[in-house]
Amino acid sequence: MSRDVIVVGAGGGGPVVAKELASRGLDVLLLEGGARHGDPRREWTHLENDANNPLTGFLRAGPSDRDAPAWLRETPQNSYLLQATGVGGTTLHYYGNSPRAFRGVFAGYTGADRAMYDTAHAFPFRYEELVPYYAWVEATLPVQTAAMGVKETVFLGGAERLGLPVQTTKDTLTASFRPQENAILQPGGTAGRTGDPARLRHPQATGCTFCGYCLQGCMEPAGAPRNQAAKRSTDNSYVPMALTAPAWSRHGRAVTLLADAYVTRVHTARRSGRTTATGVTWRSVTTGETHREDAKVVVLAGGTTETPRLWLNSGLPNPNGWVGRGLTDHHLDFVTGVFDDDTGSSRGPSSAARCDFPGYGSLENVGVPPAMQAFSFALSDSGIRGRYRNGRGPTGPWDGRAGRVVGPELKELLAHGVDRLLNVLILTGDDVEPDNRVTLSALPTDEHGQIPKAVLRHRSRSRRTADSREYLARRAAELLRKAGARRVHRMDWAPLLLHIHSSMRMGASAANSVLDADAQSRWVSALYVADNSALPNALGGPNPTLTTQALATRTAEKIFTTHFSGTPWITDEPPVPSTDPRISAVL
Ligand SMILES: Cc1cc2nc3c(=O)[nH]c(=O)nc-3n(C[C@H](O)[C@H](O)[C@H](O)COP(=O)(O)OP(=O)(O)OC[C@H]3O[C@@H](n4cnc5c(N)ncnc54)[C@H](O)[C@@H]3O)c2cc1C
């Protein structure tokens, strides 16, 4: 049987295409290599090792059987790759922050700060073209102004004393601060007003319960239907919509979702003189059996490391050598303030406030549970603070040199758990550089072929990228001092690969892109990409998932009109929010 569309990967991007096309009546098969996580209250806990251990955690990259080995990915530098497999993908981890990209990364931008952006790798269309798709996704998830607590009061107070104005528009026009726009339902009823689990059950409590564990998959409040869980990771939003399309859409057809179904090959044939995608082979991760499925259109959404891996393992064309190249990661860094009073770091949505500096990037506050906090102090490219020859991290408005914090200093930092700390995450608008890339590893193959290798030349980024990161680190330290921090530490993080993009980039130039302006492969017809890898660049620094989902919505519309004689819908119909009571599917 031939399907209309096969989507590979049920993470941030794939379910968007699946839901949009199924709601227009197409027969869509959604294949996910990881687990289905159908009953989070039984499968998940708030224990950090249980969730985040990269070898055995329920959010690791690996098969759903936790006794089976995790999947190894090569990172040939001091770095850590944080990706989750399973329905929801890495949005199981994500904080739901959903800013729009800076306008300067799009074609046709004429602002005075144009030279601050990587214009050689701009979006191949104008910002205004994406706005209706942003609005559609914002209404669907939905995206709302974040609920805030103590840590936001502290952070925003510091931002205000830096002299920045408040941003009040969805579009970022100038350096400013604001509450996050995030995809976490605002607290209602008893949520956010009590820590008593007995009073935090749905429907007495709705939305975010302020549990502080956004990182570990959202199952709050207890007893809520899956599509009413607070965080709008795709397992709680787009996937339930895709599975119940006939219930809420006039022409809807339910998506077929197969988990533990790892795609190992994309097939092509010559059609009308063009190499054309015809289907995929997938392997059951539980039985080892392989299956072949055909479709009119294939959409790759396995994420920034896995999509190029699948492409290269399938032997698909790569005439300009850009498959996997141009990997961007926001050149992250972490600056932490130590306070005398409670900062509320363990409570509320993990990150609910931000500052944006168009041309440089962004800052956001981040509260993490204790083990992740300790991990964040241990990840540095400057060695241990003040020790050995490597203890020569950069100096600035932080205390001493940047670097890892260990021993008595670390003990002192964590003496009050995390609630005397305030972390600022630095998101740099990094340039697309061809030598930062995903390629195939020479390490032994796994059951799905050659494994991916993510290469980042961390110490030789472009001048603009390096300068932007230093600028943002300084602003972060100044903000923390103005907020009342008595000490400030900068980590000078080694690459923490959690915002990763642009390894299969779309672009205006055929010389340095894999996808055309419709997100279709330049060399294989009917083959599209709809995950972070399709992004042309790092968006200038803003968190990527909303833009990936807006682009995936646009890509779904292009597929519908190009291959199925459909008509565009984006400006003609009101979107259905994923919280609609007709969408009550359990996964
Ligand atoms: C701690 C943390 C916090 C974050 N916070 C934010 C935030 O606040 N805002 C934001 O915008 N972004 C955030 N992100 C990033 C966000 O999670 C990603 O942008 C998003 O998940 C990327 O979507 P994707 O579709 O590219 O990949 P993924 O979400 O990784 O999904 C890919 C899916 O495809 C599956 N897959 C891969 N290969 C195959 C194959 N061959 N066959 C079948 N299935 C396959 C994978 O198992 C996975 O489920 C955060 C990330 C982390 C780790």
The ligand as an SDF file (V2000), in Angstrom:
LIG
                    3D

 53 58  0  0  0  0  0  0  0  0999 V2000
   17.0840   21.1400   27.9300 C   0  0  0  0  0  0  0  0  0  0  0  0
   16.5390   21.6840   26.6370 C   0  0  0  0  0  0  0  0  0  0  0  0
   15.7440   22.8300   26.6670 C   0  0  0  0  0  0  0  0  0  0  0  0
   15.2540   23.3540   25.4710 C   0  0  0  0  0  0  0  0  0  0  0  0
   14.4290   24.4470   25.5340 N   0  0  0  0  0  0  0  0  0  0  0  0
   13.9590   24.9900   24.4030 C   0  0  0  0  0  0  0  0  0  0  0  0
   13.0720   26.1160   24.4450 C   0  0  0  0  0  0  0  0  0  0  0  0
   12.6950   26.5930   25.5110 O   0  0  0  0  0  0  0  0  0  0  0  0
   12.6580   26.6440   23.2740 N   0  0  0  0  0  0  0  0  0  0  0  0
   13.0490   26.1310   22.0770 C   0  0  0  0  0  0  0  0  0  0  0  0
   12.6650   26.6820   21.0460 O   0  0  0  0  0  0  0  0  0  0  0  0
   13.8530   25.0530   21.9960 N   0  0  0  0  0  0  0  0  0  0  0  0
   14.3010   24.4640   23.1230 C   0  0  0  0  0  0  0  0  0  0  0  0
   15.0890   23.3430   23.0640 N   0  0  0  0  0  0  0  0  0  0  0  0
   15.4020   22.7830   21.7270 C   0  0  0  0  0  0  0  0  0  0  0  0
   14.2450   21.9350   21.1950 C   0  0  0  0  0  0  0  0  0  0  0  0
   14.0870   20.8090   22.0000 O   0  0  0  0  0  0  0  0  0  0  0  0
   14.5500   21.5790   19.7490 C   0  0  0  0  0  0  0  0  0  0  0  0
   14.6370   22.7970   19.0320 O   0  0  0  0  0  0  0  0  0  0  0  0
   13.5040   20.7160   19.0710 C   0  0  0  0  0  0  0  0  0  0  0  0
   13.1430   19.6010   19.8200 O   0  0  0  0  0  0  0  0  0  0  0  0
   14.0630   20.2590   17.7200 C   0  0  0  0  0  0  0  0  0  0  0  0
   13.0950   19.5630   16.9850 O   0  0  0  0  0  0  0  0  0  0  0  0
   13.5600   18.5650   15.8410 P   0  0  0  0  0  0  0  0  0  0  0  0
   12.3300   18.0700   15.1750 O   0  0  0  0  0  0  0  0  0  0  0  0
   14.6110   19.2160   15.0330 O   0  0  0  0  0  0  0  0  0  0  0  0
   14.3080   17.3580   16.5840 O   0  0  0  0  0  0  0  0  0  0  0  0
   13.8740   16.4510   17.7930 P   0  0  0  0  0  0  0  0  0  0  0  0
   12.9230   17.1470   18.6720 O   0  0  0  0  0  0  0  0  0  0  0  0
   15.1240   15.9290   18.3960 O   0  0  0  0  0  0  0  0  0  0  0  0
   13.0600   15.2570   17.1290 O   0  0  0  0  0  0  0  0  0  0  0  0
   13.6020   14.3150   16.2490 C   0  0  0  0  0  0  0  0  0  0  0  0
   12.8580   13.0000   16.4360 C   0  0  0  0  0  0  0  0  0  0  0  0
   13.1340   12.1510   15.3410 O   0  0  0  0  0  0  0  0  0  0  0  0
   13.4180   10.8360   15.8130 C   0  0  0  0  0  0  0  0  0  0  0  0
   14.2830   10.1990   14.8230 N   0  0  0  0  0  0  0  0  0  0  0  0
   15.5430   10.5670   14.4930 C   0  0  0  0  0  0  0  0  0  0  0  0
   16.0040    9.8060   13.4930 N   0  0  0  0  0  0  0  0  0  0  0  0
   15.0180    8.9300   13.1940 C   0  0  0  0  0  0  0  0  0  0  0  0
   14.9140    7.8820   12.2570 C   0  0  0  0  0  0  0  0  0  0  0  0
   15.9100    7.6210   11.3970 N   0  0  0  0  0  0  0  0  0  0  0  0
   13.7650    7.1500   12.2360 N   0  0  0  0  0  0  0  0  0  0  0  0
   12.7370    7.4430   13.0800 C   0  0  0  0  0  0  0  0  0  0  0  0
   12.8010    8.4400   13.9970 N   0  0  0  0  0  0  0  0  0  0  0  0
   13.9210    9.1760   14.0330 C   0  0  0  0  0  0  0  0  0  0  0  0
   14.0800   11.0780   17.1540 C   0  0  0  0  0  0  0  0  0  0  0  0
   13.9690    9.9120   17.9630 O   0  0  0  0  0  0  0  0  0  0  0  0
   13.2990   12.2620   17.6960 C   0  0  0  0  0  0  0  0  0  0  0  0
   12.1600   11.8690   18.4240 O   0  0  0  0  0  0  0  0  0  0  0  0
   15.5680   22.7590   24.2260 C   0  0  0  0  0  0  0  0  0  0  0  0
   16.3530   21.5950   24.2130 C   0  0  0  0  0  0  0  0  0  0  0  0
   16.8210   21.0580   25.4030 C   0  0  0  0  0  0  0  0  0  0  0  0
   17.6540   19.8120   25.3510 C   0  0  0  0  0  0  0  0  0  0  0  0
  1  2  1  0
  2  3  1  0
  2 52  2  0
  3  4  2  0
  4  5  1  0
  4 50  1  0
  5  6  2  0
  6  7  1  0
  6 13  1  0
  7  8  2  0
  7  9  1  0
  9 10  1  0
 10 11  2  0
 10 12  1  0
 12 13  2  0
 13 14  1  0
 14 15  1  0
 14 50  1  0
 15 16  1  0
 16 17  1  0
 16 18  1  0
 18 19  1  0
 18 20  1  0
 20 21  1  0
 20 22  1  0
 22 23  1  0
 23 24  1  0
 24 25  2  0
 24 26  1  0
 24 27  1  0
 27 28  1  0
 28 29  2  0
 28 30  1  0
 28 31  1  0
 31 32  1  0
 32 33  1  0
 33 34  1  0
 33 48  1  0
 34 35  1  0
 35 36  1  0
 35 46  1  0
 36 37  1  0
 36 45  1  0
 37 38  2  0
 38 39  1  0
 39 40  1  0
 39 45  2  0
 40 41  1  0
 40 42  2  0
 42 43  1  0
 43 44  2  0
 44 45  1  0
 46 47  1  0
 46 48  1  0
 48 49  1  0
 50 51  2  0
 51 52  1  0
 52 53  1  0
M  END
$$$$
